[in-house]
């Protein structure tokens, strides 16, 4: 090894630092040759010393030097990746040790995310996985600075990326998904949404348990993530008042803690600190007990202890747990092998027109919003008119009038007259605002569903800015009430979040539209897991819409993955009920063709286009309001042009004929 060659894995910080000193001198005389290698050495050095006690400030300086160096280099994928890694690890180090520099940590993490987004847009291999990691770091830094809702958006986006990266054949990527789900569960718990948090944490824990049985063994870092997940599940159960259920999870965390101590004693202090932050400690008998219990009770138990006291707030912060850049076994190398070239795209308008809700799987009309009889989980609510929870001070007559106006507005919108629907829905909104005062959950849900319906009618009648304002308020109302009645509110929030994404996209705010579209997918995923028959169609629909949002934001590889998952669901639904799910399947097929065209996969475009054309030869249903028919026609017309240009004249002719037939069926503009 020469004095300019960065040592491989296992080298000490001192060895790497000696090479970095030599590279600094060499880069001063021959920067073109030595600057890239110096950047790599600085990344290795900064990552290693960040794990050593008392050297965080030094690590931050080294990683900042690496970032500054990569900014000087030409904007090529390997150099951009180096910049992204340096920024991400600097944000981690700042988050661990510098309370007064949390703002800097947040902005550093935000810059790292933008760098990885650029690499994903270029189609660089491995960049989506790196983007997910950067989003998780950003989520932690946003939470540190009080931006909890934005933190939740970024973590949710990371979860969806990692979900798409899981290999369905061999399961590669499951533990990475588990890590993201763990952070999502922690964040939801911190925001008071403990029931949802528990779902995600248990899924993460199941993945860690599965990994424990795999061949090859696990690192200390892997054991630590498993321990933190088990502890988080136990803490969340205690927060829900389910102390007895928490005991085995604490016992599991304690056993993993002991295994970590046996393998690497120096790592124990790190995990003890995590427990202590939340009012717990590992006792000398190897159990986990609340500090309050330890102070007031002698240790006389024979098995693992669990907390049963009044401390039920707070949840362990996964971002403070074992992190890939700070674990004892963390590698310090860029994950940037296998760079791909950027591919040409298609016109931006090609598929954005049919993002609106349509039919059983992709509704084009608003759905009546009425609160179910069991409006709060845990038991049925007092009965009110039409099975609704009994209204508060506003009285039954006010709620009946609001329902009547909503129904009238919806009927007008469904008949293709959304501009006429705005007036009764505006009247309903005024009444709903008054009724919401002092009416608790029933009043809030009545107001939110009216805002949702009004927003859709405004959007269809061309009043896009007003529509955004209404739907955005509906989403915030549902979010505030989610903890009070998750079973009731979750599907309503999911639908409104999807609509919010469409409203933002309609105003050209494509990147802003991604967060609510991703949130809608995550929520409908939960619902479809619990009740596939009721929600598989909704999940297929919002995945289709998410693919459009991703495409609009130039994230074409992710858009293709979302489209493929949506198409798989639509095929299953169509097999069960061909007539009802034909429109959704046709949309999904044309979207698949468009995604492939965006990525330059010319020979793979004709087959899904031909399949969509074949489906659309069946007798048409009556057009619904919205842009689904028009959008489908535009997409097929564009695909006809594309296929003709790329040597498929017969497929092009069929697509163009179908587009002309759909245009004759489409509703008039503005309807």
VOGU-3710 file (C-alpha; in Angstrom, 3 decimals, decimal comma):
1> xxxxxxxxxx> 0,000/0,000/0,000  1,378/3,427/-0,936  1,276/6,499/1,305  -1,636/7,797/-0,822  -3,800/4,665/-0,658  -6,634/4,788/1,893  -6,511/1,628/4,077  -9,350/-0,859/3,801  -11,852/-2,017/6,431  -10,379/-2,648/9,859
11> xxxxxxxxxx> -7,869/0,198/9,685  -7,580/2,441/12,728  -8,376/6,161/12,636  -4,654/6,909/13,128  -3,720/4,874/10,033  -6,325/6,646/7,919  -5,366/10,047/9,310  -1,719/9,539/8,257  -2,855/8,818/4,686  -5,197/11,841/4,741
21> xxxxxxxxxx> -2,282/14,099/5,726  -0,273/12,775/2,763  -3,236/13,194/0,418  -3,717/16,814/1,506  -0,124/17,581/0,486  -0,460/15,704/-2,805  -3,788/17,351/-3,654  -2,132/20,757/-3,262  0,177/20,020/-6,198  -2,036/17,698/-8,299
31> xxxxxxxxxx> -5,705/18,277/-7,370  -7,202/16,466/-10,384  -5,471/13,263/-9,371  -5,689/13,345/-5,586  -8,772/15,339/-4,567  -11,262/12,451/-5,135  -9,097/10,068/-3,081  -8,725/12,721/-0,372  -12,510/13,037/-0,232  -12,833/9,274/0,245
41> xxxxxxxxxx> -10,212/9,332/2,998  -11,932/12,186/4,809  -15,255/10,312/4,687  -13,616/7,217/6,195  -11,852/9,224/8,864  -14,861/11,333/9,851  -17,132/8,293/10,066  -14,698/6,371/12,257  -13,845/9,080/14,749  -17,552/9,942/15,142
51> xxxxxxxxxx> -17,899/6,612/16,993  -15,106/7,418/19,475  -15,955/9,116/22,797  -15,232/12,825/22,876  -14,426/13,195/19,165  -17,772/14,245/17,712  -16,708/17,852/17,183  -13,586/16,675/15,361  -15,688/14,327/13,223  -17,993/17,196/12,226
61> xxxxxxxxxx> -15,006/19,270/11,083  -13,583/16,399/9,021  -16,922/15,629/7,382  -17,461/19,310/6,584  -14,015/19,356/4,956  -15,069/16,343/2,875  -18,311/18,058/1,845  -16,468/21,255/0,865  -14,023/19,209/-1,208  -16,777/17,358/-3,080
71> xxxxxxxxxx> -18,497/20,670/-3,857  -15,309/21,724/-5,688  -15,251/18,624/-7,873  -17,173/18,297/-11,174  -20,840/17,392/-10,662  -20,534/13,733/-11,582  -22,387/10,869/-9,831  -19,430/9,564/-7,753  -18,606/13,050/-6,502  -22,255/13,891/-5,821
81> xxxxxxxxxx> -22,561/10,645/-3,874  -19,525/11,564/-1,815  -21,133/14,919/-1,043  -24,389/13,235/-0,052  -22,622/10,816/2,295  -20,511/13,549/3,891  -23,556/15,743/4,527  -25,618/12,853/5,868  -22,938/11,743/8,324  -22,267/15,301/9,424
91> xxxxxxxxxx> -25,984/15,712/10,162  -25,877/12,509/12,215  -22,851/13,654/14,201  -24,388/17,067/14,870  -27,593/15,398/15,996  -25,770/13,188/18,480  -23,663/15,748/20,228  -24,513/19,388/19,657  -27,815/20,622/21,075  -26,909/24,189/20,164
101> xxxxxxxxxx> -26,314/23,186/16,519  -29,579/21,333/15,815  -30,627/23,941/13,244  -27,373/23,379/11,364  -27,914/19,616/11,576  -31,391/19,976/10,079  -30,243/22,085/7,136  -27,285/19,780/6,505  -29,627/16,792/6,423  -31,977/18,657/4,083
111> xxxxxxxxxx> -29,103/19,347/1,674  -28,122/15,661/1,780  -31,651/14,658/0,793  -31,624/17,032/-2,163  -28,294/15,615/-3,346  -29,669/12,061/-3,274  -32,845/13,166/-5,054  -30,687/14,467/-7,893  -28,870/11,148/-8,083  -32,154/9,216/-8,093
121> xxxxxxxxxx> -33,401/11,449/-10,915  -30,279/10,499/-12,885  -31,069/6,816/-12,406  -27,922/6,117/-10,377  -27,852/2,576/-9,034  -28,202/2,383/-5,266  -29,264/6,001/-4,888  -32,848/5,227/-3,845  -31,627/3,257/-0,833  -29,286/6,105/0,097
131> xxxxxxxxxx> -32,140/8,598/-0,305  -34,233/6,598/2,152  -31,411/6,724/4,695  -30,990/10,463/4,205  -34,732/11,010/4,650  -34,626/9,146/7,971  -31,762/11,334/9,165  -33,663/14,438/8,069  -36,740/13,197/9,918  -34,739/12,932/13,114
141> xxxxxxxxxx> -33,236/16,395/12,734  -36,629/17,933/11,919  -38,019/16,362/15,093  -35,079/17,757/17,084  -36,106/21,259/15,995  -39,839/20,826/16,620  -40,976/20,225/13,020  -42,832/17,022/13,878  -45,338/16,891/11,036  -42,665/17,479/8,425
151> xxxxxxxxxx> -40,516/14,861/10,174  -43,377/12,386/9,888  -43,716/13,156/6,167  -40,024/12,510/5,513  -39,943/9,291/7,560  -43,101/8,029/5,843  -41,503/8,715/2,451  -38,420/6,745/3,529  -40,605/3,812/4,580  -42,340/3,718/1,194
161> xxxxxxxxxx> -39,012/3,808/-0,653  -37,622/0,972/1,435  -40,822/-1,006/1,002  -40,425/-0,766/-2,777  -36,789/-1,877/-2,508  -37,547/-5,161/-0,731  -36,801/-8,093/-3,032  -39,938/-10,234/-3,120  -37,922/-13,323/-4,029  -35,187/-13,512/-1,408
171> xxxxxxxxxx> -36,332/-10,849/1,056  -33,271/-8,644/0,660  -34,007/-5,238/2,152  -36,400/-6,412/4,877  -34,186/-5,360/7,765  -33,662/-1,934/6,191  -37,443/-1,612/5,909  -37,761/-2,715/9,536  -35,388/0,058/10,608  -37,484/2,655/8,782
181> xxxxxxxxxx> -40,734/1,261/10,200  -39,202/1,448/13,661  -38,459/5,142/13,211  -41,964/5,702/11,858  -43,436/3,976/14,909  -41,342/6,060/17,258  -42,356/9,295/15,566  -46,056/8,385/15,609  -45,756/7,557/19,290  -44,132/10,907/20,011
191> xxxxxxxxxx> -47,090/12,567/18,298  -49,596/10,716/20,482  -50,662/8,238/17,788  -49,697/5,222/19,861  -52,066/2,708/18,277  -50,561/3,336/14,836  -47,082/3,370/16,338  -47,595/-0,088/17,790  -48,551/-1,548/14,392  -45,331/-0,348/12,747
201> xxxxxxxxxx> -43,099/-1,258/15,681  -44,435/-4,800/15,787  -43,830/-5,264/12,059  -40,260/-4,001/12,530  -39,704/-6,308/15,484  -41,019/-9,311/13,538  -38,457/-8,596/10,800  -35,621/-8,415/13,339  -36,745/-11,713/14,861  -36,809/-13,310/11,428
211> xxxxxxxxxx> -33,286/-12,045/10,757  -32,151/-13,600/14,047  -32,896/-17,038/12,626  -31,037/-16,456/9,360  -27,667/-18,006/8,677  -24,510/-15,955/9,093  -25,136/-14,390/12,475  -25,765/-10,763/13,352  -23,536/-7,819/14,190  -23,687/-5,911/17,460
221> xxxxxxxxxx> -25,424/-3,112/15,573  -28,112/-5,533/14,365  -28,647/-6,787/17,909  -28,931/-3,194/19,089  -31,623/-2,318/16,574  -33,555/-5,428/17,614  -33,218/-4,486/21,294  -34,408/-0,925/20,720  -37,404/-2,202/18,721  -38,428/-4,612/21,486
231> xxxxxxxxxx> -38,041/-1,859/24,077  -40,103/0,518/21,929  -42,954/-1,993/21,641  -42,952/-2,475/25,400  -42,927/1,262/26,079  -45,775/1,838/23,631  -47,882/-0,895/25,215  -47,381/0,707/28,615  -48,432/4,035/27,119  -51,631/2,305/26,014
241> xxxxxxxxxx> -52,200/0,924/29,522  -51,364/-2,673/28,490  -48,624/-3,340/31,028  -48,927/-7,124/31,162  -48,440/-7,344/27,398  -45,290/-5,231/27,702  -43,433/-7,673/29,981  -42,174/-10,169/27,355  -40,936/-7,335/25,130  -38,866/-5,864/27,953
251> xxxxxxxxxx> -37,542/-9,349/28,706  -36,537/-9,690/25,045  -34,766/-6,314/25,083  -32,947/-7,264/28,300  -31,745/-10,564/26,825  -30,407/-8,781/23,738  -28,748/-6,183/25,980  -26,946/-9,012/27,784  -25,810/-10,555/24,481  -24,453/-7,186/23,318
261> xxxxxxxxxx> -22,553/-6,837/26,596  -21,016/-10,277/26,237  -19,843/-9,564/22,694  -18,797/-5,917/22,974  -18,837/-4,489/26,522  -17,962/-0,984/25,310  -21,273/-0,779/23,428  -23,387/-1,270/26,556  -23,157/2,371/27,659  -24,734/3,446/24,385
271> xxxxxxxxxx> -27,842/1,311/24,897  -28,052/2,081/28,608  -28,267/5,749/27,633  -31,248/5,028/25,355  -33,117/3,294/28,187  -32,217/6,034/30,664  -33,570/8,783/28,416  -37,007/7,272/28,841  -36,865/6,610/32,566  -35,619/2,999/32,552
281> xxxxxxxxxx> -32,485/1,108/33,427  -31,153/-2,425/33,265  -30,939/-3,854/36,794  -28,136/-6,014/38,117  -30,400/-9,053/37,633  -30,639/-8,316/33,923  -34,171/-6,950/33,799  -35,495/-3,581/32,657  -37,278/-1,488/35,256  -38,480/2,091/35,547
291> xxxxxxxxxx> -36,238/4,322/37,677  -39,218/5,068/39,902  -39,663/1,369/40,627  -35,964/0,932/41,315  -35,948/3,796/43,820  -38,990/2,517/45,680  -38,758/-1,279/45,477  -35,992/-3,696/46,518  -34,952/-6,130/43,794  -36,639/-9,314/44,954
301> xxxxxxxxxx> -38,027/-10,598/41,655  -36,580/-13,679/40,039  -37,458/-12,893/36,452  -37,075/-9,899/34,140  -38,731/-6,822/35,615  -41,008/-4,483/33,716  -42,303/-1,034/34,439  -45,793/-0,774/35,839  -45,636/2,691/37,316  -47,179/5,966/36,215
311> xxxxxxxxxx> -44,454/6,932/33,724  -46,357/6,378/30,487  -45,243/9,259/28,306  -42,521/9,396/25,691  -41,119/6,759/23,408  -37,590/5,676/22,610  -36,096/7,653/19,782  -34,917/5,330/17,068  -32,750/8,097/15,657  -30,840/8,005/18,914
321> xxxxxxxxxx> -30,373/4,255/18,619  -27,771/2,352/16,642  -27,202/4,169/13,403  -25,395/2,845/10,319  -22,891/5,685/10,537  -22,318/5,414/14,279  -22,561/1,703/15,089  -19,467/-0,094/16,368  -19,333/-2,167/13,170  -20,200/0,623/10,713
331> xxxxxxxxxx> -18,286/0,682/7,423  -16,940/4,032/6,317  -17,218/3,725/2,572  -19,460/5,355/-0,014  -22,127/3,021/-1,435  -21,788/4,344/-4,957  -20,901/1,437/-7,224  -22,564/0,827/-10,572  -23,421/4,288/-11,909  -26,155/4,429/-14,550
341> xxxxxxxxxx> -26,570/7,109/-17,182  -29,469/9,530/-17,314  -32,205/8,529/-19,731  -34,439/10,812/-21,788  -38,027/11,370/-20,648  -41,418/12,003/-22,173  -43,546/15,166/-22,156  -44,650/16,113/-18,648  -48,348/16,294/-19,498  -48,599/12,729/-20,700
351> xxxxxxxxxx> -50,312/11,204/-17,680  -51,094/13,898/-15,154  -54,662/14,397/-16,283  -56,135/11,264/-14,799  -54,887/11,629/-11,228  -58,411/12,408/-10,057  -60,363/9,803/-8,098  -62,378/7,582/-10,436  -64,668/4,561/-10,294  -64,482/1,773/-7,731
361> xxxxxxxxxx> -60,697/1,834/-7,844  -60,056/5,395/-9,015  -63,030/7,531/-8,131  -63,877/10,574/-10,204  -66,631/11,765/-7,889  -66,532/12,588/-4,203  -67,679/9,975/-1,768  -70,359/10,924/0,786  -68,723/11,385/4,147  -70,814/10,191/7,054
371> xxxxxxxxxx> -69,430/9,157/10,396  -69,940/5,425/11,065  -72,010/4,270/14,008  -68,946/3,178/15,945  -67,249/6,543/15,736  -64,724/5,885/18,489  -62,727/2,667/18,802  -63,551/0,578/21,814  -67,332/0,593/21,567  -70,278/1,983/19,638
381> xxxxxxxxxx> -71,137/5,626/19,978  -74,596/6,770/21,022  -76,876/6,460/18,034  -77,809/9,570/16,101  -79,658/10,153/12,823  -78,680/7,753/10,022  -76,400/5,790/12,312  -74,192/8,807/13,075  -72,667/9,490/16,455  -74,980/11,678/18,474
391> xxxxxxxxxx> -74,188/15,343/17,794  -73,107/17,755/20,474  -74,551/21,149/21,317  -75,397/21,929/17,677  -78,294/19,444/17,823  -79,513/16,775/15,382  -81,266/19,223/13,060  -78,034/21,056/12,223  -76,230/17,833/11,345  -79,158/16,633/9,248
401> xxxxxxxxxx> -79,103/19,899/7,291  -75,325/19,579/6,731  -75,779/16,012/5,505  -78,574/17,064/3,163  -76,483/19,844/1,619  -73,503/17,503/1,203  -75,690/14,929/-0,525  -77,179/17,576/-2,835  -73,746/18,911/-3,741  -72,423/15,424/-4,406
411> xxxxxxxxxx> -75,373/14,624/-6,656  -74,687/17,732/-8,732  -70,989/16,916/-8,969  -71,681/13,330/-10,004  -74,050/14,541/-12,704  -71,252/16,531/-14,315  -72,174/19,945/-12,850  -69,478/20,591/-10,232  -69,799/24,382/-10,585  -73,376/24,088/-9,294
421> xxxxxxxxxx> -72,252/21,803/-6,460  -70,076/24,526/-4,927  -73,020/26,606/-3,650  -74,753/23,966/-1,465  -71,395/22,697/-0,230  -70,355/26,240/0,723  -73,576/26,585/2,699  -72,898/23,232/4,343  -69,426/24,454/5,287  -70,768/27,523/7,080
431> xxxxxxxxxx> -73,170/25,346/9,065  -70,473/22,756/9,779  -68,115/25,385/11,188  -70,792/26,542/13,590  -71,789/22,964/14,497  -68,181/21,939/15,154  -67,949/24,298/18,147  -68,397/22,172/21,247  -69,540/19,093/19,340  -66,405/17,010/19,809
441> xxxxxxxxxx> -65,521/14,278/17,352  -68,849/14,345/15,484  -68,534/18,064/14,772  -64,918/17,803/13,640  -65,648/14,949/11,244  -68,695/16,715/9,829  -66,585/19,811/9,140  -63,703/17,821/7,650  -65,863/15,777/5,279  -67,637/18,939/4,085
451> xxxxxxxxxx> -64,292/20,605/3,396  -63,142/17,509/1,503  -66,249/17,441/-0,696  -66,155/21,190/-1,308  -62,494/20,963/-2,311  -63,255/18,309/-4,916  -66,152/20,298/-6,389  -64,000/23,444/-6,518  -61,179/21,559/-8,223  -63,472/20,131/-10,903
461> xxxxxxxxxx> -64,951/23,554/-11,582  -61,501/25,086/-12,090  -61,119/26,850/-8,721  -57,843/25,161/-7,879  -56,422/27,521/-5,251  -59,664/27,457/-3,255  -59,792/23,678/-3,596  -56,302/23,346/-2,141  -57,213/25,490/0,857  -60,321/23,426/1,627
471> xxxxxxxxxx> -58,691/20,004/1,284  -55,608/21,079/3,239  -57,826/22,118/6,156  -59,689/18,797/5,972  -56,400/16,880/6,175  -55,289/18,825/9,244  -58,628/18,258/10,960  -58,459/14,525/10,341  -54,866/14,352/11,579  -55,806/16,069/14,834
481> xxxxxxxxxx> -58,623/13,573/15,406  -56,799/10,427/14,313  -55,696/9,532/17,831  -59,244/9,846/19,188  -60,816/7,421/16,710  -58,207/5,733/14,489  -60,587/3,189/12,973  -63,010/5,878/11,867  -60,595/8,620/10,857  -57,830/6,681/9,120
491> xxxxxxxxxx> -59,702/5,968/5,843  -61,037/9,541/5,756  -57,550/10,980/6,299  -56,114/8,650/3,661  -58,652/9,795/1,074  -58,156/13,475/1,857  -54,353/13,139/1,831  -54,565/11,617/-1,645  -56,822/14,471/-2,745  -54,400/17,006/-1,252
501> xxxxxxxxxx> -51,612/15,531/-3,373  -53,754/15,960/-6,481  -54,644/19,529/-5,545  -50,985/20,477/-5,029  -50,005/18,832/-8,311  -52,783/20,705/-10,097  -51,088/23,939/-9,047  -47,687/22,743/-10,270  -46,338/22,028/-6,772  -45,168/18,545/-7,698
511> xxxxxxxxxx> -42,556/18,037/-4,999  -44,943/19,291/-2,305  -47,535/16,803/-3,572  -45,313/13,821/-2,798  -45,673/13,905/0,997  -49,501/13,686/1,152  -49,572/11,169/-1,714  -47,063/9,005/0,158  -49,041/9,393/3,378  -52,207/8,209/1,596
521> xxxxxxxxxx> -50,419/5,075/0,386  -49,078/4,319/3,856  -52,524/4,709/5,443  -54,340/2,612/2,853  -51,612/-0,019/3,181  -52,502/-0,350/6,860  -56,194/-0,519/6,052  -55,740/-3,074/3,270  -53,628/-5,242/5,542  -56,435/-5,318/8,124
531> xxxxxxxxxx> -59,339/-5,588/5,638  -58,173/-6,535/2,115  -61,653/-6,871/0,636  -62,619/-3,335/1,635  -59,379/-1,492/0,874  -57,306/-3,283/-1,803  -58,995/-1,174/-4,465  -58,236/2,035/-2,595  -54,602/1,023/-2,173  -54,352/0,291/-5,900
541> xxxxxxxxxx> -55,868/3,689/-6,676  -53,549/5,737/-4,446  -50,485/3,808/-5,616  -51,463/4,781/-9,154  -51,759/8,409/-8,054  -48,450/8,251/-6,180  -46,771/7,000/-9,343  -48,066/10,098/-11,140  -46,806/12,370/-8,370  -43,378/10,714/-8,526
551> xxxxxxxxxx> -43,257/11,031/-12,302  -44,200/14,712/-12,104  -41,282/15,169/-9,701  -38,899/13,420/-12,157  -38,473/10,384/-9,892  -39,132/7,919/-12,691  -37,653/4,717/-11,288  -39,718/5,060/-8,106  -42,736/5,921/-10,225  -42,296/2,697/-12,192
561> xxxxxxxxxx> -42,132/0,624/-8,999  -45,336/2,194/-7,645  -47,079/1,641/-10,983  -46,053/-2,020/-11,076  -47,453/-2,597/-7,586  -50,669/-0,779/-8,495  -51,029/-2,858/-11,663  -50,582/-6,101/-9,734  -53,404/-5,122/-7,385  -55,627/-3,991/-10,264
571> xxxxxxxxxx> -55,167/-7,348/-12,029  -56,332/-9,196/-8,906  -59,315/-6,885/-8,505  -60,265/-7,182/-12,178  -60,190/-10,985/-11,969  -62,655/-10,826/-9,069  -64,980/-8,238/-10,676  -64,090/-7,486/-14,326  -66,777/-4,874/-14,969  -66,219/-2,777/-11,863
581> xxxxxxxxxx> -62,419/-2,716/-12,067  -61,906/-2,397/-15,805  -61,265/1,410/-15,710  -58,670/1,092/-12,970  -56,838/-1,685/-14,801  -56,840/0,324/-18,043  -55,358/3,324/-16,232  -52,691/1,183/-14,584  -51,683/-0,399/-17,904  -51,341/2,939/-19,684
591> xxxxxxxxxx> -49,363/4,269/-16,731  -47,006/1,293/-16,983  -46,470/2,025/-20,668  -45,783/5,685/-19,893  -43,326/4,836/-17,113  -41,388/2,530/-19,396  -41,330/5,151/-22,109  -39,975/7,697/-19,609  -37,099/5,335/-18,870  -36,363/4,701/-22,556
601> xxxxxxxxxx> -37,502/1,060/-22,500  -38,905/1,303/-26,033  -39,617/-2,369/-26,682  -41,546/-2,775/-23,429  -44,124/-0,048/-24,185  -46,260/-1,768/-26,821  -47,501/-4,730/-24,727  -49,259/-2,826/-21,894  -50,625/-0,312/-24,400  -52,156/-3,122/-26,496
611> xxxxxxxxxx> -53,634/-4,732/-23,382  -55,244/-1,437/-22,345  -56,666/-0,946/-25,852  -58,128/-4,454/-25,770  -59,841/-3,764/-22,436  -61,253/-0,465/-23,664  -62,948/-2,143/-26,628  -65,576/-3,401/-24,198  -68,886/-1,462/-23,999  -68,180/1,831/-22,198
621> xxxxxxxxxx> -69,766/2,861/-18,944  -71,327/6,309/-18,667  -68,563/8,922/-18,244  -68,092/10,296/-14,764  -67,078/13,852/-13,871  -63,408/14,648/-13,576  -60,532/14,101/-15,968  -60,209/10,318/-16,045  -61,583/9,745/-19,564  -59,872/12,816/-20,992
631> xxxxxxxxxx> -56,605/11,906/-19,315  -56,753/8,336/-20,555  -57,401/9,588/-24,091  -54,446/11,983/-23,902  -52,176/9,244/-22,604  -53,161/6,821/-25,373  -52,748/9,531/-28,003  -49,239/10,251/-26,736  -48,431/6,534/-26,622  -49,644/6,220/-30,219
641> xxxxxxxxxx> -47,192/8,923/-31,249  -44,410/7,276/-29,244  -45,038/3,802/-30,658  -45,165/5,070/-34,229  -41,882/6,874/-33,696  -40,257/3,714/-32,310  -41,293/1,250/-35,003  -44,680/-0,111/-33,847  -47,151/1,265/-36,445  -49,956/-1,258/-35,799
651> xxxxxxxxxx> -49,946/-0,735/-32,036  -49,756/3,023/-32,626  -52,807/2,970/-34,907  -54,887/1,017/-32,350  -53,903/3,373/-29,528  -54,779/6,467/-31,574  -58,176/5,059/-32,597  -59,001/4,263/-28,989  -57,928/7,755/-27,939  -60,286/9,311/-30,504
661> xxxxxxxxxx> -63,163/7,143/-29,265  -62,502/8,128/-25,650  -62,424/11,812/-26,559  -65,926/11,520/-27,985  -67,076/10,032/-24,666  -65,281/12,556/-22,459  -67,311/15,174/-20,546  -67,131/18,782/-21,647  -64,260/20,924/-20,293  -64,790/22,071/-16,744
671> x> -67,046/19,150/-15,860
//
